[in-house]
Amino acid sequence: MWVKFVYSEIITPEKLFYTSFFSDEEGNIVRAPFNSSWPMETLNTLTFIENEGKTTLTMIVVPVSSTEEEIRTLEASREMTQEGFTGTFDQLDEYLTKV
């Protein structure tokens, strides 16, 4: 499964803004392979807040130019999306502890 990210703004070390799209290997935008009513594009905002040596990450994902059905699909999938990102960040944490 391929996903394309297009970063629109980076405010170091506070925020990242990017849009994401499912894609093929060449970067062409395609429908999500797991759900045909998943939004074609989402806007993602990541905010990083440091407190006493720990960083809290807040992530907001909103659909862009989506149909009502795509919006409902994304809203109904919050738990799945959170689990997916949590797994990704856990893998990142594991990788960084080895480096």
Sequence and secondary structure as in RCSB ss.txt:
>XXXX:A:sequence
MWVKFVYSEIITPEKLFYTSFFSDEEGNIVRAPFNSSWPMETLNTLTFIENEGKTTLTMIVVPVSSTEEEIRTLE
ASREMTQEGFTGTFDQLDEYLTKV
>XXXX:A:secstr
 EEEEEEEEEETTTEEEEEEEEE TT  B   TT TTS S EEEEEEEEEETTEEEEEEEEEESS  HHHHHHHH
HTHHHHHHHHHHHHHHHHHHHHH 
